Amino acid sequence: MSHIQVTVSCAHAQEAQHILSELLKQKWVACGQIIPNVQSMYRWQGQLEHSEECLLLLKSHLTLFKQIEKTVLAHHSYDVPEIMATPVVAMHTEYEKWIDEEIKK
């Protein structure tokens, strides 16, 4: 299976923790990191916006992306949340085995 890292921007750490907990319970992801205090600038509805967010980084498989996306959308406060998967091209073999053991196949 193809491993991915999914990036999700969240309004605050509590939202990221809640989403991560739900994903871990379902075994859609093996783990996640929450990076606080990310400064974001973007255009939204014709206006230039600036906000402080946190970033959620999730480790999983490409075959589980749709389940991850569905779960994030069900628990996220944004109308259009960032949910992007990046392919992992290489990783430590033991870490890869651990991910494979921790998620649903």
C-alpha positions in Angstrom: 0.0 0.0 0.0 1.1 3.6 -0.6 1.8 5.5 2.6 0.7 9.1 2.8 0.9 12.1 5.1 -2.3 14.0 5.3 -2.2 17.7 6.2 -5.2 19.3 7.9 -5.3 22.9 9.0 -7.5 23.5 12.1 -8.9 26.5 13.9 -7.3 25.5 17.2 -5.6 22.7 19.0 -8.7 21.4 20.6 -10.3 20.8 17.2 -7.1 19.1 16.0 -7.1 16.9 19.1 -10.7 15.9 18.6 -10.3 15.1 14.9 -7.1 13.1 15.7 -8.8 11.1 18.5 -11.7 10.2 16.1 -9.3 9.1 13.4 -7.2 7.0 15.9 -10.4 5.3 17.3 -11.4 4.2 13.8 -7.8 3.2 13.0 -7.7 5.3 9.9 -4.4 6.8 11.0 -1.5 5.4 12.9 -0.5 8.7 14.5 -0.7 12.4 14.1 1.2 15.5 15.2 -0.4 18.8 16.1 1.8 21.9 15.3 0.4 25.0 17.1 0.7 28.7 16.2 0.9 28.4 12.4 0.3 31.8 10.7 -1.9 31.5 7.6 -2.7 34.0 4.9 -5.2 33.3 2.2 -8.0 34.7 0.1 -11.5 33.8 1.3 -14.7 35.1 -0.4 -12.8 37.8 -2.1 -11.0 39.1 1.0 -7.4 38.7 2.1 -7.4 36.9 5.4 -4.8 36.3 8.1 -5.3 33.9 11.0 -3.5 31.8 13.5 -4.2 28.1 13.0 -2.7 24.8 14.0 -1.6 22.1 11.6 -2.4 18.4 11.9 -0.1 15.9 10.2 -1.5 12.4 9.9 0.3 9.1 8.9 -1.8 6.6 6.9 -2.3 4.8 3.6 -3.7 6.2 0.4 -6.5 3.6 0.4 -7.8 5.2 3.7 -7.9 8.8 2.4 -11.6 8.9 1.7 -12.4 7.6 5.3 -10.0 10.2 6.7 -11.6 13.0 4.6 -15.1 12.0 5.7 -14.1 11.9 9.4 -12.4 15.3 9.2 -15.4 16.9 7.4 -17.7 15.5 10.0 -15.8 17.1 12.9 -14.2 20.3 11.4 -15.4 23.8 11.9 -14.4 25.2 8.5 -16.7 25.3 5.5 -13.8 24.3 3.2 -11.0 22.7 5.3 -7.5 21.9 4.0 -7.3 18.1 3.7 -4.3 17.2 1.5 -2.5 13.9 1.1 1.2 13.8 0.2 2.8 10.5 -0.9 5.6 9.2 1.2 8.5 8.2 -1.0 10.7 6.7 1.6 10.7 5.9 5.3 12.4 3.9 8.0 11.5 0.3 7.6 10.5 -0.3 11.3 8.4 2.9 11.3 6.6 1.6 8.1 5.9 -1.7 9.8 4.5 0.0 12.8 2.2 2.2 10.7 1.0 -0.9 8.9 0.2 -2.7 12.2 -1.7 0.3 13.6 -4.2 1.0 10.8 -7.1 -0.8 9.2 -6.4 -2.6 6.0 
